[in-house]
Amino acid sequence: MHESERTAPLWTKAFIGLTLGFFLLFLNLQMLLSSLPMYVKGDLGGGDLTVSLVTATFALAAIASRFATASLMPKLGRTTLLYTGLAAAALTTFLCAYADAIGSLIVIRVLYGVGFGTASTIVPTLVARIIPADRIGEGIGYFGLSTSLAMSLGPVIGMNLMNGFGFQTLTLSSAAAAALSAGVLLMSGSARSGKREKPETASGSAAVKSGSAIDQKRTAISPMSGASTNAVMPLLLPAVLNMLLSITYSGLLSFIALFGESVHIAQVGLFFLFNAITVILVRPIAGRIFDRRGHAAVLIPAAACVLASMLVLSGATGMPQLIVSALLYGLGFGAIQPTLQAWMLRSTPRERHGFANSMFYNSTDLGVALGAVLLGAIAARIGYSRMYGYSALIMAGFLLLYVIMRFVMASRASKSGAQASV
C-alpha cells in the first residue's frame, strides 16, 4: 500500500457533506415511515395488511430504481440524477398529506421510492470512493452513523409531530429534510467528489484512475448489469444477513406504535431514542474492530444482542422493558449494519463499489418489504407481542446461517491450502 493511501485523511469536506446529506435524506424517510401506519389505520381505515402493502410497495420501488439508476448514470450523470431523486423525494413526501385513499397513497409512495432509491444509490458510491482503502471499516462506520441516527431519531421526531401537530405538519417537515439534504450536498460540492475519476463509460460505471490500461479496462463494467457470478458470490452471504436483520427492523418501523397501543405503553416512540444512544456508542467501535479482527468478532455478539432485544420486547408490558430492548437493539443493529457494508466493500475492488453498495441497500429494502408483509400477516393472526417473538427467531436464523457458512468457508480454505501444498 502506498504511503499516501495510509496517510490520506478521512474527514474531508466531501466526506462530511455526503454524510450529513445522507443523514437528512434518511431522516426524511424515517420521520414519515414510522408514522404512516397510524395514518393508514386511523385516517384511511386500513388494516395491518394494508400497512404492510404501503411499506412494501415503497421498498420494492426503491429496489427497482437502483437498477435503473446504474444504467442512467452514463447518460444523465450522477449529479443530475442525485438532485432529481432528492427533488422527487421532497415533493412526494409533501403530497402524502393530500392522499385521501389507500390507492393514491400507494402511488405516491411508489414515486417516493423511485426518488429515494435513486439518491440513496449515488451518495454511498461517492463516499466509498473517497474513503482511504485501509480505513474502509472505520469510514463506513462513521458514514453509517448517518443512517443509524436517522433510523433512531426520525421515528421519535415523526411520532411527536404526528401526535402534536398532525400529519400535514409531519409531511411538510419531512419534505424540508429532503430539500435541506440537497442544499447541503450542493453547498459542500460533495456530488462532484468523484471529479478526479474518469467519466463514466457507455457500459455504466465510472472508471477509476489507476495508472494502468488494464485497470481502466476492468472498470468499464456496469455496477449492476455487469455483475458476473464471481463478483456476486462474495457479496451474497452478507447481503442475505442484512436482509434478515432488516426484517426485524421492518417490524419495529411498521408496528411498534401499534404495539405500544396494544400493551398500553405511552410514548413508545422513545424506543428509537434509547436505541440511538447505543448506536452512537457502538458504530465507530464496531468499524475499528472489523478493520483489526474481521467480521466474526462483531457479528456474533451483535446478532445475540438483537435476538435478546426482540425477546425482551415480545414480553414488554412497561417502559423499563422497552428501554432495555431499545438499548440492546441499538448495540446489535448499530454494529451489524456497518460491518456488513464494509465486508461487502472489502470483498470487491474499488471500481465495483457501486455494485456492492447497490446490493447492500437493495438487501435492506428487500428485508423491509418482506418484513412488512410477513410480520404484518403474523401480527394480524396472533398479535404484536408474539410477532416480535418471531423476529427473535429470525435473528436465531441469522446466527445459525453465519456460523454454518463460516464453517463451510473455513473448510474450503483448509482443503485449498492442503491441495496447494501437495
N, C-alpha and C positions, 0 to 999 in steps of 0.2 A: 504493500500500500504506500502511495506517495506521501511524503511529509505534509504536503498541502492539504491532503484529504484528512489526515489525522488532526490537523490544527484548524480546520475550517470551522467557522462559527455556526452555532445553531440558531441563536436568537437574532436573526437578521430582520430588517424591516418587512421583507416579503413574508417571512415565516410568521411574524406577529400579525400582519394584516390578514393572511389567509386563515390563521387560527381564530382570530376574533370574528372575521366574516362568517366562518363556518359555524361558530357558536350561535351567532344571530340567526342564521338560516335554520339550524336545528331548534332554536328557541321558538321560532315561528311555527315549526312543525309540532313541537311538543305542547305548546300552550293550547293549541286547538284540539290536538288528537286526544288528550286525556279528558276533555270536557264534552266532546261530541256525543259520547254515549248518553249523557244526561239530557242533552238537547234532543237527540233522536227519540229517546223513550218519553221524555216529558212533553216536548212541544210538537213532535211529529207523530207520536203514538206508536213508535216501533217497538219491537221486542228484542230479545238477546240475539237472535239470529240476524235481525236487521242491523243491529250494531256491528255484528261480525262482518256483514256484507259491506258496510260503509268503509270499515277499516281495510278489508281485504282488497277491495277494488282500487283504493289508493295505492296500496303496496304493489299490486300487480302492474299498475300503470307506471309506477316508478321503475320497476324492473325492465319493462318493455322500452321505456325511454332511454335507459342506459345503453341498450344495444343500438338504438337509433343514433344516440349521441356520437358513438365511435365512428359511424360511417359519415356523419355530417361534419365532423370536425375538420377534415381536409378541405371541404367545400366552403364552409362558412367561417371557420376559425374558432379557436377556443373562446376568445373574448366575446365575440358576438353571441355565441351560444350561451355562455355563462350569464350575461346580463339579460338575455331573452328569457332564460329559465327563471332568474330571480324576479323579473317583472311579472311573469306568469304566476309564480308562487304568491306574490303580493296581491295581485288582482283577484285571483280565485279565492284566496283566503278572505278578502273583503266581501266577495259575493256570497259566501256561505250564509251570511246573515239574512240574505233575501231568498234563500231556498225555502219554499213553503210546502214541499213534498219530498218524500224519500227519493223519488226518481230524479228530481232536479238536483238534490244534494249529491247523489252518486255521480251525476255528470260533472258537477263542479269539482268533486274530489278526484275524479279521473284526470281532469285537466290540471289540477294541482299536482297530482302525481307525476305528470309529464314534466312540468316546470321544475319541481323539486328534484326529480331523478336526473334531469339534465345538469343542474347546478351542482348537485352533490356528487356527480361523477367527475367533474372537471377540477374542483378545488383540491380533493385529496391527491389527484395525479400531479398537480403542480407542486404540492407540498413534498411528495415523495422524491421529486427531482431536485429539491434544494436542501434536503437533509443530508449531512455528511454520512458516507457509507458506514463508517464504524460507530455511528451513533443512531442507527435506524430505530432500535428499540426505544431508546430514550426520547428521540424526536417524535416518534409516533405516540409514545406515552403522553407527552405534553400536548401534542396536537389533539389526541383523543380526549383530553380534558374538555375540549370544546363541545363534543357530542355528549359526553357523560354528564357534564354540568347542565347542559340544556335538557337532557333527559331527566335530570333530578329537579331542577328549578322550574322548568317550563310547566309541568303539571301543577305545581303549587301555585304559580302565578295565574295559570289559566283557570283553575278551580275557584280561586279567590275572586278573580274578575267576573267569572260567571255568576257566582253566588251574590256578589256585592253590587254589580253594575249591569249584569245581563249579557246575553250572548252577543249582541251587536257591538258593545264596547270591547268584548273579548276579541272579536274578529278584526276590529279596527286596530287594536293594539298589536295583535299578531301580525297583521299585514305591515304595520310600521316596522316591526323587527326585520322582515324580509327586505323592505326598502332601505333600512339602515345598513343591512349587510352589503347591499350593492354599493352604498356610499362609502363604506369602509374599504372595500376592495378597490374602488375607483381612486380614492384619495391616496391609498398606500401604493398604488401601482402593482398590486400583488398579482393581478391577472396577466401581467406581462413578465412574470418571474421566469418564464421559460424562454425569454428572448435570445438567450445565448445558444439555444439549440437550433438544429437545422429545421427548416419549415417542414410541415407535415407532408408526407408523400401521398400519392394517389391511393395507396393501399390503406391509409387510415391512421397512421400514428406519427408522432413527432420523432424524428431521428436525433439521437443524442450525439453531440460531437465527441468522437472517441479518438480521433487522430489516426484511425485505421479504416481503410476502404472496406475491409471485411466486416468490421463492427458496424459501419454505417449501412452496409447492405443488410445486415441482420436486423437493424432497427426498422426497416421498411416493412413492418408487419402490423396489421390492424390489431389493436389491443383487445378486440372482441372477436372478430370474424376469423382472424388468422391463427387462432389457437390450435396447436397440434395436441395430440394425446400426451406427448411428453411434457408439454407446457402445463396442461391441466392437471395431470395426476398429482404432482407435489402439492397442489392447492386444494385438492378435493377433501381431504380429511379436515383441515382447519375450517373450510367453508361449511361442511356438514356440522361440525361442532358449533360454529357460530349460529347456524340456523336453529339448532336445538336450544341454545341459550336465548335466542330471540323469541322463541315460542313462549318461554316463561315471562319475558318482558312484555310480550303482547298481552298476556293475561293480566298483568298489572295495569298497563295503559288502558285496556278496554273495559275492565271490570272492577277496579279497586274502589272507585267511587260508589258503584252499586253494591259492592261487598260491604263497604262502610255503612250504608243504609240498612243492609240486611242484618248486621250484627250490632247496630246502634252505636257505632264509634263515630263521634263527632270529629271534624277536622281530619278525616282520613288522608287528605292530601299531604299531611305532614310526613307521611311515609317517604315521599320523594325528597323532602328537605333533609331528613336524617340520613337518607341514602346518599345525599350529596356530600355529607361530611366525610364518610369513609371513602367515597370515590376520590375526593380531592387528595386525601392522605395516601391512597394506595397507588394511584395512577403512575406518578413518577418512579416510585419504588419498584413497581412491577416491571417497568421498562428497563431499569438497570439490572434487575435480577435476570431478565430474559437475555440481555446482552452478555452477561457473565456466565450464567449457568444453564441457559436453554429454557424451552417452554415447559418441560415437565415440572420444574421447580415452582412454576407459577400456577399452571392449570389444575393440578391435582388438589392442592389445598383450596384454591379459589372456587372450584366446582363444588367441593364439600361445603363451603360457606353458602353458596346459592341453594344447594339442596336443603341445608339446615334452615335457611331463611323461609323457604316455601313450607316446610313442615311447621315452623312456628306460626306462620301466617294462617295456615289452614285451621289452626286451633285458637286463633286470636279472638278474644272477647273484649279486650280493652286496649287502651293506649300503650301501656308498658310492653305488651307483647308485640304490638305494631312497631314500636321503636326498635326493639331487638331485631325483629325481622328486617327492618329497613337497614340497620347498620350492617347486618350480615350480608344482605343483598348487595349493598354498596361495595363491601370488601371483595366479594366474588366477581360481580359484574365489572367493577372498575379495573380489576386485574386481568380478567379473561379477554375482554374485547381488544385492548391494545396489543396484548400478547399474540392473539390470533392474527391480527392485521400485520404486525411486524414479522411474524412467522411466514405469512404469505409473501410479503415483500422480500424477505431474505431468501426465499426459495426461488425467486425469479430475478433475471438480470434487469438492470435499470430501465432498459427500453421496453420491458414488459410490465412495468409497474402500473400502467393504466389498466391493463387486463387484470392484474392481481387485485387492484382496488375495486374494479367493477365486480369481480367475483365476491369480494368481501361484502360490499354494500348490497349486492343482489341477494346474497345469502341472508343478510339481516332482514331485508324487506320480505323475502320469501318466508322466513320464520315468523315475522309479524302477521303476514297474511294467513299462514297455516294456523298459527296460534289463535287468531281471532275466530276462525271457523271452528277449529277443533275444540278449543276450550269454551267457546260460546255454546256449542252443542252440549258439552258436558255440564256447563252451568245451568242450562235450560232444563236438564233432566234431574240433576242431583244437588244443585245449589253451588254458591260461590266458594264456600269454605272447603268442601270436598274437591272442588275443581283445583284449588291450589295444592291439594294433596297429590293430584295427578301431575301437576307441574314439578313436584319433587321427584316423581318417578321419571320424568323426562330428564332431569339432571342426573339421576342414577344411571340412565342410559348413556348420557354424555360421558360420565366417568368410565363406565364399562367399555364403551367403544374406544375411548382414548387409550386405556390400559391394554386392551386386546391388540389394537393396531400398533401400539408402541412395541409390544412383544413380537408381533409379526415382523415389523421393520427391523428390529434388532436381530432376529433370527436370520433374516435375509442378508443383512450386512455381515453377520458372522460367517454364513455359508460362502458369500462372495469373497471374503477375506481368506477363507481356507482354500478356496479354489485358486486364488491368485498366488498363494504361497507354494502351490504344488509345482 
